[in-house]
């Protein structure tokens, strides 16, 4: 029997545009982005999330999102920062996930749009109007990672920063 897999997708939090000379790859989080990532951290801590592996774009804003949102979360030591998740397609992200070891039950991908948006649509068969910065989604998949596209995954969570603020008030 196949153990259910959980795939989480996190679009980086709001980035800062204050330093216009910075390359896109080097943009940091804005103050709002830091607050949103901190709100996500509180939610993840309250739900006792554990990640077997974290795949994170090596862009500055995704690294910073990862560090703030996952502070104290189990699995942080299994983080791989990769340029492959920066400015990439949904198919590249899905292929990265499909190549993961099937012993891993919970994987988090921290990346950018449009790939996070498109990956979620492909895996769930649901149309999304938008996937705002700082949004966290979790899907349950009933197949091994290598067979990820064989069945639709069930959407468990789709939490925008506004949803997270509402949960904590």
C-alpha positions in Angstrom: 0.0 0.0 0.0 1.3 3.5 -0.9 1.6 5.9 1.9 -0.1 9.2 1.1 2.4 12.0 0.2 2.0 15.6 1.1 3.4 18.2 -1.2 3.5 21.8 -0.1 4.1 24.8 -2.4 5.1 28.2 -1.0 5.4 31.3 -3.2 8.0 33.6 -1.7 6.7 36.5 0.4 6.4 40.1 -0.9 9.8 41.4 -2.0 11.2 44.9 -1.8 11.6 47.2 -4.7 13.4 50.0 -2.7 16.8 49.3 -4.3 15.9 49.6 -8.0 19.5 48.8 -9.1 19.4 45.3 -7.6 19.0 42.4 -10.0 15.7 40.5 -9.7 17.5 37.5 -8.2 19.0 39.7 -5.4 15.8 41.4 -4.2 15.2 41.0 -0.4 11.8 40.7 1.3 9.9 43.8 2.2 8.8 44.5 5.7 5.3 43.2 4.8 6.9 40.1 3.3 8.8 39.4 6.6 5.5 39.8 8.5 3.7 37.5 6.2 6.4 34.8 6.4 6.3 35.2 10.2 2.5 34.6 10.2 3.0 31.5 8.1 5.6 30.3 10.6 3.1 30.6 13.5 0.6 28.6 11.4 3.1 25.8 10.6 4.2 25.6 14.2 0.6 25.4 15.4 0.0 22.5 13.0 3.3 20.7 13.9 4.4 20.6 10.3 7.4 18.5 9.6 9.1 18.5 6.2 11.2 15.5 5.0 12.8 17.7 2.3 12.7 21.3 1.3 13.5 22.5 -2.2 14.1 26.2 -2.3 15.0 28.6 -5.1 18.4 30.2 -4.4 17.0 33.7 -5.1 17.4 36.0 -2.1 13.7 36.6 -1.5 12.9 32.8 -1.5 15.8 32.1 0.9 14.6 34.8 3.2 11.1 33.5 3.1 12.3 30.0 3.8 14.4 31.2 6.8 11.6 33.2 8.4 8.6 30.9 7.6 10.5 27.7 8.6 12.3 29.0 11.7 12.1 26.2 14.3 10.2 23.9 11.9 11.4 20.3 11.8 13.2 19.4 8.5 14.9 22.7 8.0 18.3 20.8 7.9 17.1 19.0 4.8 16.9 22.2 2.7 18.4 22.3 -0.8 18.8 25.8 -2.3 18.9 25.5 -6.1 19.0 27.9 -9.1 16.8 25.4 -10.9 13.7 26.8 -9.2 14.4 30.4 -10.3 12.6 31.5 -13.5 11.5 27.9 -14.3 8.5 26.1 -15.7 5.9 24.1 -14.0 7.2 21.0 -15.8 10.7 21.5 -14.4 9.3 21.8 -10.9 7.1 18.7 -11.3 10.1 16.7 -12.7 12.2 17.8 -9.7 9.5 16.5 -7.3 9.1 13.3 -9.3 12.8 12.6 -9.0 12.6 12.6 -5.2 13.1 9.5 -3.1 9.8 7.8 -2.3 10.9 7.4 1.3 10.1 11.1 1.7 6.5 11.7 2.7 6.4 15.5 3.0 8.1 17.8 0.5 8.0 21.6 0.5 8.9 23.6 -2.6 9.6 27.3 -2.1 9.6 29.1 -5.4 8.1 31.8 -7.7 5.2 32.4 -10.0 4.1 31.5 -12.5 5.5 28.0 -11.7 3.9 27.6 -8.2 0.5 28.6 -9.6 0.8 26.3 -12.6 2.1 23.3 -10.6 -0.9 23.6 -8.2 -3.3 23.7 -11.1 -1.7 20.8 -12.9 -1.6 18.6 -9.8 -5.1 19.4 -8.5 -7.0 20.0 -11.8 -8.4 23.2 -10.2 -8.3 26.6 -11.8 -6.9 29.4 -9.6 -7.6 33.0 -10.2 -4.3 34.0 -8.6 -1.5 32.7 -6.3 -0.4 35.7 -4.3 3.0 36.2 -2.9 3.4 34.5 0.5 0.7 31.9 -0.3 1.1 28.4 1.1 -0.6 25.4 -0.4 -0.6 21.8 0.6 -1.9 18.8 -1.4 -2.3 15.2 -0.6 -1.1 12.8 -3.3 -2.0 9.1 -3.4 1.0 8.0 -5.5 4.7 7.7 -5.2 6.6 10.9 -6.3 7.7 9.3 -9.5 4.0 8.7 -10.5 2.8 12.2 -9.3 0.9 12.9 -12.5 -1.1 9.6 -12.5 -3.9 11.0 -10.4 -5.1 14.4 -9.2 -3.9 15.4 -5.8 -6.4 16.7 -3.2 -6.0 20.3 -2.1 -5.8 20.5 1.7 -4.7 24.1 2.3 -4.5 27.2 0.2 -3.6 30.0 2.6 -2.9 33.5 1.4 -1.2 36.0 3.8 -4.7 37.5 4.4 -6.1 34.1 5.3 -3.2 33.6 7.7 -3.8 37.0 9.4 -7.4 36.0 9.9 -6.5 32.7 11.5 -4.4 34.5 14.1 -6.8 37.2 15.1 
